[in-house]
Amino acid sequence: MGEVKMTLPFTRMPSPFQSLPVPAPDPIFAIMTEAVAAGTKAINCTIGVVMDEDGQTTLLPSVQRAINDVMEDLKHQRFGYPPLLGVPAFRSSVERLIFGEKHPYTVASIASTGGTGALAINLRLMAMLLQSKRILLPSPAWANHPPPCVAAGLAVIEVPYLENSIPTVQPLIEQLKKEKGDVGLLLQAGSHNPTGIDLENEQWADLVRAIKEKGNCIVLLDCAYQGLKHGVEKDVAMVHLFLRENIPTLVTWSAAKNHSIYALRPGLACAVVPDATTKSSVEGHYSRITRSIHSASSTVGQLVVARVQEHYKEEWLDDLKQVRTTLARKRKAMIELIPATCKAALRGFGMFAMLPLTQEQILRLKNEHNVFMTLDGRINIAGIPDARIGEFCAKVRKVVGS
Ligand SMILES: Cc1ncc(COP(=O)(O)O)c(C=O)c1O
């Protein structure tokens, strides 16, 4: 047998794919990849994951038990298509977490692929409702907030959120007054990403007043960190504040951080609606939206969350308390050791703080000291082991020169 030569049957034509501009990499995933490649000498404060002392993703004991149960169940299952809206027990247990055990609201909901999928779905619903196709976004915002807004066809109007590391609501209120028609607002319910610094209660109250005065607003509350600030009930206080005032409100929710199941991707998109007829209509739209993206979301993560909430809730609340205690301890230790110019940035809650470092200092931290963070100075405090906080702060002191 002679050698078979593979020849192309036609001259290679230019491919339309080659005309695509090369996109910028995702700022968070790109630096995370660099940190992981640098190995154990790296201090990886890039992506928002709660890690243990060895740099491994934390697995909450309550969630581990639920995963064991679900895995056992799956051995005896067949895998037909799930409902487009997701696993009913998941949706109802997350609705109870967000709105309260015996809440009075009528809620339309759909399970999503992560909190990001919930954003994509709710932003598309918002775009169907807004004539203006405009959404206000306090900035700095999570790096992945503008892209799904734009993908939904909304123009993003960024409004300053911080003045010298202190949150301000005034620019948002001013912008609301300027908006002529209807408008959307994308707000974070707590443990703000990337700053860790949330609005104070009076500021929330001022904002709610301004929204009511303007009328014609739809608010989307992004709730990706429920339980990481003060506790699961307190961390959704803003949701109730908006609903008490009858402001049209959408909520997006993620189980990534509070169940520590980033890879399983369960999330929920909800809308609080006036009655059962509207609920059915909104859920119909949710179903059509998800069908047009990727049909139903994967159900394994949903089953895990439902199992945690139905069988291991008390244990899970204790696990979350432990996460909060760890975060508070790390912040305290850092505040003592970090240069004076960075202390105010660390006084927030949740996983993140945004250090006032220059890009040059951030690059020196990476290139000379193996400390990895995004170029805006955001650090994931939950990614720095206790044993390396001293080392981290000493390295920051070196580049800051104090
Ligand atoms: C503010 C905010 N919203 C939504 C999400 C999305 O979460 P998920 O990983 O479930 O898509 C994140 C994740 O980092 C986030 O920080």
The ligand as an SDF file (V2000), in Angstrom:
LIG
                    3D

 16 16  0  0  0  0  0  0  0  0999 V2000
  -22.2380   41.5470   40.6820 C   0  0  0  0  0  0  0  0  0  0  0  0
  -22.3040   40.1920   40.0530 C   0  0  0  0  0  0  0  0  0  0  0  0
  -23.4110   39.8290   39.4030 N   0  0  0  0  0  0  0  0  0  0  0  0
  -23.5320   38.6250   38.8250 C   0  0  0  0  0  0  0  0  0  0  0  0
  -22.5040   37.7180   38.8710 C   0  0  0  0  0  0  0  0  0  0  0  0
  -22.6970   36.4260   38.1280 C   0  0  0  0  0  0  0  0  0  0  0  0
  -22.5840   35.2960   38.8130 O   0  0  0  0  0  0  0  0  0  0  0  0
  -22.4610   33.8650   38.0910 P   0  0  0  0  0  0  0  0  0  0  0  0
  -21.0630   33.4410   38.3030 O   0  0  0  0  0  0  0  0  0  0  0  0
  -23.4690   33.0290   38.8010 O   0  0  0  0  0  0  0  0  0  0  0  0
  -22.7880   34.0300   36.6480 O   0  0  0  0  0  0  0  0  0  0  0  0
  -21.3130   38.0500   39.5280 C   0  0  0  0  0  0  0  0  0  0  0  0
  -20.1950   37.1130   39.5720 C   0  0  0  0  0  0  0  0  0  0  0  0
  -19.0740   37.4220   39.8340 O   0  0  0  0  0  0  0  0  0  0  0  0
  -21.2150   39.3250   40.1360 C   0  0  0  0  0  0  0  0  0  0  0  0
  -20.1250   39.7040   40.7790 O   0  0  0  0  0  0  0  0  0  0  0  0
  1  2  1  0
  2  3  1  0
  2 15  2  0
  3  4  2  0
  4  5  1  0
  5  6  1  0
  5 12  2  0
  6  7  1  0
  7  8  1  0
  8  9  2  0
  8 10  1  0
  8 11  1  0
 12 13  1  0
 12 15  1  0
 13 14  2  0
 15 16  1  0
M  END
$$$$
